[in-house]
């Protein structure tokens, strides 16, 4: 009983740390607008966290109720989906920055739809569902405790990504003194996203 309670409480702390994993930060950094600062960055992180929690919670809850784990092939397919998404996000960030003049780079980035970080979060949530449910099943007994852990894990990941993307937004705003600098930041984040996508995906293919 005590171990189950401790495991559930740890869920929110593990979720908080989970938000700071390299693939999550790489993806969200391509979406943060350097011109809009901490509030915009934090809100973007909340939308990512919501998408992440919904997909991970849905898959995890189903697996918890039936007492099963995610098939290995499905888990690998979800992970490859993350790698492809990182490549696409990086390529898009570079293309937009390279083909926009200073005026467009400043104004166009401010209208990025909220569904984009939400969808990115969904993909990340699916990819993490397999490993997370294996850990939860090993630590906790009973569907109720497992579902409670998943809920708290999701809350922690929302808070963690809000903090991470908020800090990223504030930092980018601080160092981006001109539209040209913002364009270079966008290209840099795009290159980083592509690099992480390749490092993430190549081992899965082998």
C-alpha positions as CSV (number, residue, x, y, z in Angstrom):
1,X,0.0,0.0,0.0
2,X,2.8,2.4,1.0
3,X,4.8,1.5,-2.1
4,X,1.8,2.1,-4.3
5,X,1.2,5.5,-2.8
6,X,4.9,6.5,-3.2
7,X,4.8,5.3,-6.8
8,X,1.8,7.4,-7.6
9,X,3.3,10.5,-5.9
10,X,6.6,10.0,-7.9
11,X,4.5,10.0,-11.1
12,X,4.3,13.8,-11.2
13,X,8.0,14.2,-10.5
14,X,8.9,11.7,-13.2
15,X,6.5,13.5,-15.6
16,X,8.2,16.8,-14.8
17,X,11.6,15.4,-15.6
18,X,10.3,13.7,-18.7
19,X,9.4,17.0,-20.3
20,X,13.1,17.9,-20.5
21,X,14.1,15.0,-22.7
22,X,16.1,16.0,-25.8
23,X,13.5,15.0,-28.4
24,X,10.8,17.0,-26.6
25,X,13.0,20.1,-26.3
26,X,14.2,19.9,-29.9
27,X,10.6,19.7,-31.2
28,X,9.2,22.5,-29.1
29,X,12.2,24.8,-29.8
30,X,11.2,24.9,-33.5
31,X,7.8,26.2,-32.5
32,X,8.7,28.9,-30.0
33,X,8.5,32.4,-31.3
34,X,11.6,34.4,-30.2
35,X,9.6,37.7,-30.5
36,X,6.9,36.8,-28.0
37,X,8.7,35.8,-24.9
38,X,7.9,33.7,-21.8
39,X,4.1,33.8,-21.8
40,X,3.8,32.5,-25.4
41,X,6.5,29.9,-24.8
42,X,4.7,28.6,-21.6
43,X,1.4,28.4,-23.4
44,X,2.9,26.5,-26.2
45,X,4.3,24.1,-23.7
46,X,0.9,23.6,-22.1
47,X,-0.6,22.7,-25.5
48,X,2.2,20.2,-26.1
49,X,1.7,18.8,-22.6
50,X,-2.1,18.4,-23.2
51,X,-1.5,16.5,-26.4
52,X,1.2,14.4,-24.8
53,X,-1.1,13.6,-21.8
54,X,-4.1,12.7,-23.9
55,X,-2.4,10.2,-26.2
56,X,-0.2,8.7,-23.5
57,X,-3.1,8.5,-21.1
58,X,-5.4,6.9,-23.6
59,X,-3.0,4.2,-24.6
60,X,-1.8,3.7,-21.0
61,X,-5.3,3.5,-19.6
62,X,-6.3,0.8,-22.1
63,X,-3.2,-1.2,-21.4
64,X,-3.7,-0.8,-17.7
65,X,-7.3,-2.0,-17.8
66,X,-6.5,-5.1,-19.9
67,X,-3.2,-5.8,-18.1
68,X,-1.1,-5.8,-21.3
69,X,2.0,-4.0,-22.5
70,X,2.5,-2.3,-25.9
71,X,3.8,-4.7,-28.6
72,X,7.5,-4.0,-29.4
73,X,6.8,-3.4,-33.1
74,X,4.2,-0.8,-32.3
75,X,6.5,0.9,-29.9
76,X,9.2,1.1,-32.5
77,X,6.8,2.5,-35.0
78,X,5.7,5.2,-32.6
79,X,9.4,6.1,-31.9
80,X,10.1,6.3,-35.7
81,X,7.1,8.6,-35.9
82,X,8.9,11.0,-33.5
83,X,12.1,10.8,-35.6
84,X,10.2,11.7,-38.8
85,X,8.3,14.5,-37.0
86,X,11.6,16.0,-35.8
87,X,13.0,15.9,-39.3
88,X,9.9,17.6,-40.7
89,X,9.8,20.3,-38.0
90,X,13.4,21.0,-38.5
91,X,13.1,21.2,-42.3
92,X,10.1,23.4,-42.0
93,X,11.8,25.8,-39.6
94,X,14.8,26.2,-41.9
95,X,12.6,26.6,-45.0
96,X,10.4,29.3,-43.4
97,X,13.4,31.2,-42.1
98,X,15.4,30.9,-45.4
99,X,12.5,32.0,-47.6
100,X,11.1,34.8,-45.4
101,X,12.3,38.4,-45.5
102,X,12.8,40.2,-42.1
103,X,9.2,41.5,-42.1
104,X,7.7,38.1,-42.6
105,X,10.0,36.5,-40.2
106,X,8.8,38.9,-37.5
107,X,5.1,38.9,-38.2
108,X,4.4,35.5,-39.7
109,X,5.8,33.5,-36.8
110,X,3.3,35.1,-34.4
111,X,0.4,33.3,-35.9
112,X,1.5,29.7,-35.5
113,X,-1.7,27.7,-34.7
114,X,-2.1,26.0,-31.3
115,X,-2.9,22.7,-32.9
116,X,0.7,22.3,-34.0
117,X,2.3,21.8,-30.5
118,X,-0.8,19.8,-29.6
119,X,-0.2,17.4,-32.4
120,X,3.5,17.3,-31.6
121,X,2.6,16.4,-28.0
122,X,0.3,13.6,-29.2
123,X,3.1,12.0,-31.3
124,X,5.5,12.2,-28.3
125,X,2.9,10.7,-26.0
126,X,2.3,7.7,-28.3
127,X,6.0,7.1,-28.5
128,X,6.4,7.2,-24.7
129,X,3.4,5.0,-23.9
130,X,5.1,1.6,-24.3
131,X,8.1,2.3,-22.0
132,X,6.0,4.1,-19.4
133,X,3.4,1.4,-19.0
134,X,6.2,-1.2,-18.6
135,X,7.5,0.8,-15.7
136,X,4.1,1.4,-14.2
137,X,3.2,-2.3,-14.4
138,X,6.4,-3.2,-12.6
139,X,5.9,-0.7,-9.8
140,X,2.1,-0.8,-9.2
141,X,-0.6,-3.4,-8.8
142,X,-4.2,-2.7,-9.8
143,X,-5.7,-0.7,-12.6
144,X,-6.7,2.2,-10.3
145,X,-3.2,2.8,-9.1
146,X,-1.7,2.6,-12.6
147,X,-4.2,5.0,-14.0
148,X,-3.6,7.5,-11.2
149,X,0.1,7.3,-11.9
150,X,-0.5,8.1,-15.6
151,X,-2.7,11.1,-14.7
152,X,-0.1,12.5,-12.3
153,X,2.6,11.8,-14.8
154,X,0.7,13.8,-17.4
155,X,0.2,16.7,-15.0
156,X,3.9,16.7,-14.4
157,X,4.8,16.6,-18.1
158,X,2.5,19.6,-18.7
159,X,4.1,21.6,-15.9
160,X,7.6,20.6,-17.0
161,X,7.1,21.6,-20.7
162,X,5.4,24.8,-19.7
163,X,8.5,25.7,-17.7
164,X,11.0,24.5,-20.4
165,X,9.3,26.3,-23.3
166,X,8.6,29.4,-21.2
167,X,12.3,29.7,-20.4
168,X,13.2,29.0,-24.0
169,X,10.8,31.8,-25.1
170,X,12.3,34.3,-22.6
171,X,15.9,33.4,-23.5
172,X,15.2,33.7,-27.3
173,X,13.5,37.0,-26.8
174,X,16.4,38.3,-24.7
175,X,19.1,37.4,-27.3
176,X,17.1,38.2,-30.5
177,X,17.7,41.9,-30.9
178,X,16.7,42.0,-34.5
179,X,14.7,40.1,-37.1
180,X,17.9,38.8,-38.6
181,X,18.9,37.2,-35.3
182,X,15.5,35.7,-35.0
183,X,15.9,34.2,-38.4
184,X,19.2,32.7,-37.5
185,X,17.7,31.3,-34.3
186,X,15.0,29.6,-36.3
187,X,17.6,28.0,-38.7
188,X,19.7,26.8,-35.7
189,X,16.7,25.2,-34.0
190,X,15.8,23.6,-37.3
191,X,19.3,22.1,-37.7
192,X,19.2,20.8,-34.1
193,X,15.8,19.2,-34.6
194,X,17.0,17.4,-37.7
195,X,20.2,16.2,-35.9
196,X,18.2,14.9,-33.0
197,X,15.7,13.2,-35.4
198,X,18.5,11.4,-37.2
199,X,20.2,10.4,-33.9
200,X,16.8,9.2,-32.7
201,X,15.7,7.3,-35.8
202,X,18.8,5.7,-37.2
203,X,19.3,3.2,-34.3
204,X,15.7,2.2,-34.6
205,X,16.1,1.3,-38.3
206,X,19.0,-1.0,-37.5
